[in-house]
Amino acid sequence: MIVITADQVDSRSTPDVASATLERLNRMFGEHLELAADRTAGDEIQMLVDGGRAAIDVVLDLTRTGRWSVGMGFGPVREPLGASIRESTGDAFVAARSAVERAKKKQTRFAAATEPVQTGSRDLEALVDLLLILRARRSDQGWEIHDLVARGLSQADAATEMGITPQSASKRARAADLKAENAAIAPLARLADALDAAPATEEKR
C-alpha cells in the first residue's frame, strides 16, 4: 500500500479546495483506496492507495493545477488498518510526511520517500519530475485533447468533438506529447509497485 499526502499551496491566501478535491478523489479513485481519502489536518489531505498505477494517476491529478504539494510514501503500514485514514499509522505515513515537506520546496511540487530509506524512491521521483515538467508546458489546447482521449475517445472522435480536422488533432496531440506521457505511466507504475513490494512492507500489531 502506498500513502499519498498532499498539502494545499498558499492556503492562507487562497480558497480552501480540500473538500472539493476529496470528493473528486474518492469518486475517481475510490475502488483503489484502502481507506477513503480524508482531511487529516487543516488543508492537508491523505489517502492509502492499493497500487502503483492508481498512485501515479492520483499524483498526476493533484499536481495538474499547481494547488497541491504532493508526497508519496512507501514502507510498512500497521495492520489492521484504523477505521479511517486519520486513525492509521506506519512507516509509509512517516515517509509520505517527509516527502510532502520536501515537495513544498521543489518546482514540480512532488517528492517520494521510503521508510526505511531506499534509493529507488529518488529514482521514481526523478522520472515523475520529468513527466510533470512536460505536463506543465502543455497548452490549453493540448489539455483539451488530452482530456478527450483520456475519456476513451479516439483522436478522430476528439477532432469531431473539438470541431477541427483529424490532422489538426494529430498536431495538437504531438505538441502535447501525449504519446510520451502515455508511454511513461506504465513504467512509473511498475517502479512504484516494486517499491511497495520491497521487504518489510507490513507492520503487525
Backbone as JSON, one array per atom type, in Angstrom:
{
  "sequence": "MIVITADQVDSRSTPDVASATLERLNRMFGEHLELAADRTAGDEIQMLVDGGRAAIDVVLDLTRTGRWSVGMGFGPVREPLGASIRESTGDAFVAARSAVERAKKKQTRFAAATEPVQTGSRDLEALVDLLLILRARRSDQGWEIHDLVARGLSQADAATEMGITPQSASKRARAADLKAENAAIAPLARLADALDAAPATEEKR",
  "N": [[0.84, -1.2, 0.0], [0.41, 2.27, -0.66], [1.09, 5.45, 0.55], [-0.25, 8.63, 0.1], [0.25, 11.96, 0.67], [-0.97, 15.22, 0.65], [-0.57, 18.72, 0.52], [-2.15, 21.82, 0.61], [-1.2, 24.49, -1.51], [-0.14, 27.73, -0.58], [-2.31, 28.18, 1.22], [-3.22, 30.03, 3.04], [-3.76, 32.32, 1.65], [-5.43, 31.64, -0.4], [-8.55, 30.18, -1.57], [-9.99, 27.46, 0.31], [-9.66, 24.33, -1.0], [-9.85, 21.74, -0.32], [-12.1, 20.12, 0.42], [-13.61, 19.87, -1.98], [-11.67, 18.67, -3.54], [-11.23, 16.24, -2.2], [-13.74, 15.03, -2.53], [-13.7, 14.65, -5.31], [-11.44, 12.95, -5.62], [-12.2, 10.66, -4.14], [-14.38, 9.87, -5.62], [-13.28, 9.37, -8.18], [-11.16, 7.56, -7.7], [-11.95, 5.74, -5.81], [-12.26, 2.87, -5.79], [-9.66, 2.03, -5.65], [-8.65, 2.83, -3.28], [-7.59, 2.03, -0.08], [-8.56, 3.08, 2.23], [-10.91, 5.7, 2.58], [-10.06, 8.79, 1.04], [-9.13, 11.58, 3.0], [-9.37, 14.6, 4.98], [-6.67, 15.44, 6.98], [-5.42, 17.31, 8.61], [-6.0, 20.67, 8.99], [-5.38, 22.08, 5.94], [-4.52, 19.8, 4.74], [-4.53, 16.7, 2.98], [-4.99, 13.13, 2.78], [-4.32, 9.8, 1.61], [-4.61, 6.22, 1.18], [-3.34, 4.07, -1.03], [-3.9, 1.34, -3.29], [-2.08, 0.42, -5.22], [0.59, 0.86, -7.71], [-0.16, 2.06, -10.22], [-2.59, 3.41, -9.72], [-1.63, 5.16, -7.78], [0.21, 6.76, -9.21], [-1.6, 7.93, -11.01], [-3.16, 9.43, -9.21], [-1.25, 11.26, -8.29], [-0.71, 12.64, -10.69], [-3.19, 13.8, -11.11], [-3.45, 15.5, -8.85], [-1.25, 17.24, -9.06], [-1.68, 18.66, -11.35], [-3.05, 21.17, -11.28], [-1.39, 22.81, -9.83], [-2.01, 23.47, -7.27], [-1.39, 21.89, -5.14], [1.09, 20.47, -3.01], [2.72, 17.41, -3.19], [3.32, 14.34, -1.64], [4.65, 11.07, -1.87], [4.62, 8.08, -0.17], [6.39, 5.17, 0.91], [6.55, 2.05, 2.63], [6.36, 0.1, 5.71], [3.01, -0.53, 6.83], [0.87, -0.28, 9.52], [-1.13, -2.95, 10.56], [-4.2, -4.37, 11.86], [-5.78, -1.95, 9.7], [-6.76, 1.38, 10.7], [-10.06, 2.73, 11.45], [-10.35, 4.9, 9.84], [-8.41, 7.01, 7.63], [-7.13, 8.81, 9.24], [-6.82, 7.45, 11.57], [-4.95, 5.58, 11.11], [-1.63, 4.21, 10.8], [2.01, 3.95, 10.52], [5.21, 3.27, 8.93], [5.08, 4.07, 6.26], [3.38, 6.25, 6.3], [4.91, 8.07, 7.7], [6.98, 8.37, 5.85], [5.58, 9.54, 3.7], [4.89, 11.99, 4.85], [7.45, 13.11, 5.2], [8.13, 13.29, 2.52], [6.22, 15.11, 1.43], [6.89, 17.47, 2.72], [9.36, 17.98, 1.59], [8.57, 18.24, -1.03], [7.33, 20.72, -1.08], [9.35, 22.51, -1.52], [10.14, 22.25, -4.09], [10.19, 22.68, -7.68], [8.39, 21.08, -9.13], [6.59, 20.32, -7.21], [6.41, 17.77, -6.13], [7.42, 14.81, -4.4], [9.03, 11.74, -3.43], [9.36, 9.15, -0.99], [10.87, 6.63, 1.08], [10.52, 4.52, 3.95], [11.98, 2.17, 5.83], [14.84, 4.0, 4.44], [15.27, 3.94, 0.93], [17.06, 3.94, -2.14], [15.59, 3.75, -4.43], [13.25, 5.27, -4.34], [14.05, 7.87, -4.9], [14.85, 7.55, -7.53], [12.38, 7.02, -8.75], [11.12, 9.45, -8.16], [12.67, 11.29, -9.65], [12.05, 10.57, -12.27], [9.28, 10.91, -12.36], [9.27, 13.66, -11.98], [10.27, 14.57, -14.47], [8.11, 13.93, -16.15], [6.15, 15.57, -15.03], [7.2, 18.11, -15.54], [7.04, 18.13, -18.31], [4.23, 18.06, -18.6], [3.59, 20.5, -17.43], [4.24, 22.31, -19.37], [2.28, 22.14, -21.25], [-0.22, 23.3, -23.47], [-3.47, 24.96, -23.3], [-5.03, 23.99, -25.38], [-3.72, 21.6, -25.81], [-4.3, 20.28, -23.4], [-7.01, 20.03, -23.73], [-7.34, 18.11, -25.8], [-6.01, 16.03, -24.56], [-7.72, 15.46, -22.37], [-10.03, 14.6, -23.67], [-9.15, 12.3, -25.04], [-8.4, 10.84, -22.82], [-10.87, 10.23, -21.83], [-11.56, 8.18, -23.4], [-11.99, 8.57, -26.08], [-11.13, 8.31, -29.55], [-8.48, 9.87, -31.46], [-9.6, 10.85, -33.8], [-12.33, 10.99, -33.14], [-12.09, 12.82, -31.08], [-11.27, 15.02, -32.52], [-13.61, 15.61, -33.94], [-15.26, 16.29, -31.78], [-13.96, 18.61, -30.93], [-14.29, 20.17, -33.13], [-12.43, 20.36, -35.21], [-10.06, 19.4, -37.8], [-8.99, 15.96, -38.34], [-6.24, 15.97, -38.86], [-5.38, 18.33, -37.66], [-5.96, 17.7, -35.03], [-4.15, 15.64, -34.64], [-1.74, 17.07, -34.77], [-2.02, 18.66, -32.5], [-1.98, 16.69, -30.53], [0.64, 15.72, -30.82], [2.11, 18.02, -30.17], [1.36, 18.22, -27.54], [2.62, 16.1, -26.45], [1.39, 13.6, -25.97], [1.79, 10.87, -26.55], [4.29, 10.37, -25.41], [3.75, 10.83, -22.69], [1.8, 8.83, -22.19], [3.33, 6.56, -22.67], [5.08, 6.65, -20.56], [3.68, 6.22, -18.17], [2.98, 3.53, -17.44], [5.58, 2.26, -16.95], [6.39, 3.9, -14.77], [4.44, 3.24, -12.92], [5.11, 0.57, -12.5], [7.6, 0.87, -11.25], [6.76, 2.11, -8.88], [5.19, 0.04, -7.83], [7.18, -1.87, -7.41], [8.69, -0.66, -5.37], [6.73, -0.65, -3.42], [6.48, -3.34, -2.98], [8.81, -4.05, -1.78], [10.99, -5.53, 0.75], [9.65, -5.96, 4.08], [7.1, -4.63, 4.08], [4.92, -4.51, 5.67], [3.6, -3.96, 8.94], [2.9, -5.57, 11.81], [0.55, -5.45, 14.5]],
  "CA": [[0.0, 0.0, 0.0], [1.18, 3.49, -0.86], [0.46, 6.61, 1.18], [-0.07, 9.92, -0.57], [-0.12, 13.11, 1.48], [-0.93, 16.45, -0.15], [-0.77, 19.94, 1.31], [-2.55, 22.89, -0.3], [-0.22, 25.56, -1.69], [-0.61, 29.08, -0.23], [-3.68, 28.03, 1.73], [-3.64, 31.22, 3.81], [-4.18, 33.41, 0.75], [-6.28, 31.09, -1.46], [-9.71, 29.45, -1.02], [-9.79, 26.07, 0.68], [-10.2, 23.44, -2.03], [-9.69, 20.37, 0.16], [-13.36, 19.36, 0.39], [-13.93, 19.53, -3.37], [-10.65, 17.73, -4.02], [-11.51, 14.94, -1.59], [-14.91, 14.47, -3.2], [-13.28, 14.18, -6.64], [-10.53, 11.81, -5.48], [-12.95, 9.47, -3.71], [-15.24, 9.45, -6.75], [-12.47, 8.86, -9.29], [-10.21, 6.51, -7.34], [-12.46, 5.03, -4.65], [-12.03, 1.43, -5.82], [-8.24, 1.79, -5.43], [-8.28, 3.38, -1.98], [-7.81, 1.12, 1.04], [-9.42, 3.88, 3.09], [-11.33, 6.91, 1.87], [-9.24, 9.98, 1.18], [-9.73, 12.42, 4.03], [-8.58, 15.7, 5.5], [-6.01, 14.98, 8.2], [-5.13, 18.47, 9.46], [-6.05, 21.93, 8.24], [-5.57, 21.98, 4.49], [-3.79, 18.61, 4.29], [-5.34, 15.53, 2.71], [-4.18, 11.92, 2.76], [-5.0, 8.6, 1.12], [-3.87, 4.98, 1.17], [-3.65, 3.57, -2.37], [-3.62, -0.09, -3.35], [-1.12, 0.01, -6.23], [1.39, 1.89, -8.35], [-0.84, 2.81, -11.29], [-3.51, 4.36, -9.09], [-0.84, 6.18, -7.08], [0.7, 7.69, -10.24], [-2.75, 8.69, -11.5], [-3.53, 10.41, -8.19], [-0.23, 12.32, -8.33], [-0.93, 13.45, -11.9], [-4.4, 14.58, -10.89], [-3.25, 16.55, -7.85], [-0.23, 18.22, -9.46], [-2.06, 19.36, -12.59], [-3.48, 22.55, -11.08], [-0.4, 23.58, -9.1], [-2.56, 23.86, -5.97], [-1.01, 20.94, -4.11], [2.39, 19.8, -2.88], [2.31, 16.01, -3.07], [4.33, 13.39, -1.21], [4.31, 9.65, -2.0], [5.38, 7.36, 0.84], [6.43, 3.71, 0.87], [7.09, 1.44, 3.83], [5.39, -0.7, 6.47], [1.76, 0.05, 7.3], [0.39, -1.1, 10.64], [-2.41, -3.62, 10.34], [-5.24, -3.93, 10.93], [-5.89, -0.51, 9.48], [-7.75, 2.08, 11.51], [-11.36, 2.93, 10.83], [-10.2, 5.98, 8.87], [-7.01, 7.31, 7.33], [-6.58, 9.55, 10.39], [-6.56, 6.51, 12.66], [-4.0, 4.59, 10.61], [-0.25, 4.63, 11.03], [3.05, 3.1, 9.98], [6.35, 3.99, 8.35], [4.71, 4.68, 4.98], [2.81, 7.55, 6.62], [6.06, 8.91, 8.04], [7.67, 8.66, 4.59], [4.77, 10.49, 2.93], [5.04, 13.29, 5.51], [8.78, 13.62, 4.83], [8.12, 13.62, 1.09], [5.45, 16.31, 1.13], [7.65, 18.63, 3.19], [10.39, 18.26, 0.58], [7.89, 18.66, -2.26], [7.0, 22.14, -0.97], [10.5, 23.32, -1.92], [10.52, 21.86, -5.44], [9.44, 23.24, -8.81], [7.31, 20.18, -9.54], [5.71, 20.11, -6.06], [6.27, 16.33, -5.9], [8.57, 14.07, -3.89], [8.73, 10.38, -2.98], [10.29, 8.71, 0.06], [10.62, 5.33, 1.7], [10.96, 4.35, 5.33], [13.36, 2.65, 5.81], [15.27, 4.71, 3.23], [15.75, 3.19, -0.24], [17.39, 4.87, -3.23], [14.61, 3.62, -5.51], [12.25, 6.34, -4.32], [14.61, 9.04, -5.59], [14.78, 7.25, -8.96], [10.99, 7.25, -9.14], [10.87, 10.89, -8.08], [13.32, 11.98, -10.76], [11.34, 10.29, -13.51], [7.99, 11.6, -12.27], [9.57, 15.08, -12.19], [10.35, 14.82, -15.91], [6.75, 13.91, -16.69], [5.43, 16.75, -14.54], [7.72, 19.26, -16.27], [6.42, 18.04, -19.64], [2.82, 18.43, -18.48], [3.49, 21.91, -17.09], [4.42, 23.1, -20.6], [1.18, 21.83, -22.17], [-1.15, 24.41, -23.7], [-4.88, 24.66, -23.04], [-5.47, 23.12, -26.47], [-3.16, 20.28, -25.55], [-5.07, 19.67, -22.33], [-8.34, 19.7, -24.25], [-7.3, 16.8, -26.47], [-5.63, 15.05, -23.53], [-8.89, 15.07, -21.58], [-10.95, 13.85, -24.53], [-8.57, 10.97, -25.25], [-8.46, 10.16, -21.52], [-12.25, 9.74, -21.68], [-11.71, 7.0, -24.25], [-12.21, 8.93, -27.47], [-10.01, 8.27, -30.48], [-8.11, 11.22, -31.89], [-10.57, 11.27, -34.81], [-13.53, 11.41, -32.44], [-11.75, 14.04, -30.35], [-11.27, 16.1, -33.53], [-15.01, 15.96, -34.17], [-15.73, 16.95, -30.56], [-13.37, 19.94, -30.88], [-14.63, 20.91, -34.33], [-11.24, 20.56, -36.03], [-9.77, 18.26, -38.66], [-8.13, 14.94, -37.72], [-4.84, 16.38, -38.99], [-5.13, 19.33, -36.62], [-5.97, 16.98, -33.76], [-2.88, 14.92, -34.56], [-0.71, 18.05, -34.46], [-2.18, 19.04, -31.1], [-1.53, 15.56, -29.71], [2.1, 15.69, -30.86], [2.6, 19.17, -29.41], [1.07, 17.97, -26.13], [3.42, 14.94, -26.04], [0.51, 12.6, -25.39], [2.39, 9.54, -26.65], [5.37, 10.28, -24.42], [3.14, 10.67, -21.38], [1.17, 7.51, -22.08], [4.38, 5.55, -22.61], [5.8, 6.74, -19.28], [2.87, 5.93, -16.99], [3.1, 2.12, -17.03], [6.86, 2.02, -16.27], [6.39, 4.56, -13.47], [3.6, 2.42, -12.04], [5.88, -0.62, -12.12], [8.59, 1.29, -10.25], [6.05, 2.31, -7.61], [4.82, -1.28, -7.32], [8.4, -2.52, -6.92], [8.99, -0.07, -4.07], [5.69, -1.09, -2.49], [6.68, -4.76, -2.71], [10.11, -4.25, -1.14], [10.88, -6.22, 2.04], [9.11, -5.29, 5.27], [6.06, -3.69, 3.69], [3.82, -4.53, 6.63], [3.96, -3.96, 10.36], [1.78, -6.15, 12.54], [0.42, -5.12, 15.92]],
  "C": [[0.87, 1.25, 0.0], [0.41, 4.65, -0.25], [0.77, 7.85, 0.36], [-0.61, 11.01, 0.36], [0.03, 14.36, 0.62], [-1.29, 17.64, 0.72], [-1.08, 21.08, 0.34], [-1.52, 24.01, -0.31], [-0.87, 26.91, -1.35], [-2.03, 29.08, 0.32], [-4.16, 29.26, 2.5], [-4.17, 32.32, 2.92], [-5.05, 32.92, -0.4], [-7.44, 30.33, -0.84], [-9.35, 28.0, -0.71], [-10.45, 25.18, -0.37], [-10.16, 21.97, -1.59], [-10.97, 19.56, 0.02], [-13.72, 18.94, -1.03], [-12.94, 18.52, -3.93], [-10.89, 16.34, -3.47], [-12.7, 14.26, -2.25], [-14.53, 13.9, -4.57], [-12.4, 12.94, -6.54], [-11.28, 10.54, -5.09], [-13.88, 8.97, -4.81], [-14.42, 8.78, -7.84], [-11.67, 7.61, -8.94], [-10.69, 5.61, -6.2], [-12.16, 3.54, -4.64], [-10.57, 1.07, -5.56], [-7.75, 2.33, -4.09], [-8.61, 2.39, -0.87], [-8.69, 1.77, 2.1], [-9.75, 5.16, 2.34], [-10.34, 8.04, 2.1], [-9.92, 10.94, 2.14], [-8.79, 13.56, 4.38], [-7.97, 15.25, 6.83], [-5.69, 16.12, 9.15], [-5.17, 19.71, 8.6], [-6.34, 21.71, 6.78], [-4.83, 20.78, 3.91], [-4.76, 17.46, 4.06], [-4.43, 14.32, 2.57], [-5.0, 10.75, 2.26], [-4.05, 7.42, 1.12], [-4.29, 4.23, -0.08], [-3.16, 2.13, -2.51], [-2.59, -0.5, -4.4], [-0.47, 1.18, -6.93], [0.66, 2.7, -9.39], [-1.81, 3.84, -10.71], [-2.75, 5.49, -8.41], [-0.31, 7.22, -8.07], [-0.44, 8.55, -10.77], [-3.19, 9.75, -10.51], [-2.54, 11.57, -8.19], [-0.44, 13.23, -9.54], [-2.16, 14.32, -11.75], [-4.13, 15.76, -9.96], [-2.27, 17.63, -8.31], [-0.63, 19.04, -10.68], [-2.37, 20.84, -12.37], [-2.44, 23.42, -10.41], [-0.86, 23.99, -7.71], [-2.09, 22.98, -4.82], [0.47, 20.59, -4.17], [2.07, 18.36, -2.51], [3.5, 15.14, -2.68], [3.82, 11.97, -1.33], [5.21, 8.87, -1.06], [5.25, 5.86, 0.74], [7.03, 3.19, 2.17], [6.03, 0.63, 4.54], [4.16, 0.11, 6.86], [1.21, -0.86, 8.4], [-0.99, -1.65, 10.33], [-2.9, -4.26, 11.63], [-5.3, -2.41, 10.83], [-6.91, 0.08, 10.45], [-9.06, 2.23, 10.76], [-11.33, 4.02, 9.76], [-8.71, 6.21, 8.63], [-6.35, 8.02, 8.51], [-6.23, 8.64, 11.56], [-5.56, 5.43, 12.25], [-2.58, 5.12, 10.73], [0.72, 3.62, 10.42], [4.12, 3.93, 9.3], [6.01, 4.65, 7.02], [4.1, 6.06, 5.19], [3.91, 8.54, 6.98], [6.8, 9.32, 6.77], [6.9, 9.67, 3.76], [4.85, 11.89, 3.52], [6.38, 13.92, 5.16], [8.79, 14.07, 3.37], [7.38, 14.92, 0.81], [6.16, 17.56, 1.62], [8.74, 19.0, 2.19], [9.76, 18.75, -0.71], [7.58, 20.16, -2.26], [8.12, 23.05, -1.47], [10.91, 23.07, -3.37], [9.64, 22.51, -6.5], [8.23, 22.39, -9.15], [6.29, 19.94, -8.43], [5.45, 18.63, -5.81], [7.56, 15.77, -5.32], [8.1, 12.7, -3.45], [9.77, 9.98, -1.95], [9.88, 7.33, 0.54], [11.12, 5.36, 3.14], [10.87, 2.86, 5.66], [13.77, 3.21, 4.45], [15.75, 3.73, 2.17], [16.02, 4.19, -1.36], [16.35, 4.82, -4.34], [13.58, 4.72, -5.51], [12.76, 7.59, -5.0], [14.64, 8.81, -7.1], [13.37, 7.51, -9.48], [10.68, 8.74, -9.18], [11.45, 11.63, -9.27], [12.56, 11.78, -12.06], [9.94, 10.91, -13.51], [8.19, 13.09, -12.5], [9.62, 15.42, -13.68], [8.97, 14.86, -16.54], [5.98, 15.15, -16.26], [5.9, 18.02, -15.25], [7.13, 19.29, -17.69], [4.97, 18.52, -19.59], [2.64, 19.91, -18.18], [3.61, 22.81, -18.32], [3.26, 22.94, -21.58], [0.22, 23.01, -22.27], [-2.58, 23.98, -23.34], [-5.44, 23.75, -24.14], [-4.95, 21.7, -26.29], [-3.92, 19.56, -24.46], [-6.46, 19.26, -22.81], [-8.33, 18.33, -24.93], [-6.87, 15.71, -25.51], [-6.86, 14.54, -22.8], [-9.88, 14.26, -22.4], [-10.44, 12.43, -24.77], [-8.62, 10.17, -23.95], [-9.86, 9.62, -21.24], [-12.51, 8.51, -22.54], [-11.97, 7.3, -25.71], [-10.95, 8.69, -28.29], [-9.65, 9.7, -30.86], [-9.09, 11.74, -32.94], [-11.86, 11.74, -34.15], [-13.28, 12.69, -31.64], [-11.75, 15.23, -31.3], [-12.7, 16.57, -33.79], [-15.57, 16.74, -32.99], [-15.22, 18.39, -30.5], [-13.69, 20.79, -32.09], [-13.43, 21.24, -35.2], [-11.0, 19.32, -36.87], [-8.94, 17.22, -37.9], [-6.65, 15.31, -37.79], [-4.47, 17.4, -37.92], [-5.09, 18.68, -35.24], [-4.66, 16.23, -33.56], [-1.74, 15.87, -34.2], [-0.8, 18.48, -32.99], [-1.68, 17.93, -30.18], [-0.01, 15.48, -29.67], [2.68, 16.82, -30.02], [2.41, 18.96, -27.91], [1.85, 16.78, -25.59], [2.57, 13.85, -25.39], [1.12, 11.2, -25.44], [3.49, 9.35, -25.6], [4.8, 10.08, -23.02], [2.55, 9.28, -21.2], [2.21, 6.4, -21.97], [5.07, 5.52, -21.26], [5.0, 6.2, -18.11], [3.03, 4.48, -16.53], [4.45, 1.81, -16.39], [6.94, 2.7, -14.9], [5.56, 3.76, -12.46], [4.34, 1.17, -11.6], [6.96, -0.29, -11.09], [7.94, 1.48, -8.88], [5.65, 0.97, -7.0], [6.03, -2.01, -6.75], [8.8, -1.97, -5.56], [7.99, -0.54, -3.01], [5.89, -2.55, -2.08], [8.02, -5.07, -2.05], [9.94, -4.91, 0.22], [10.34, -5.34, 3.15], [8.09, -4.24, 4.9], [4.89, -3.69, 4.64], [4.37, -4.49, 8.05], [2.74, -4.46, 11.13], [1.74, -5.61, 13.97], [0.8, -6.33, 16.77]]
}
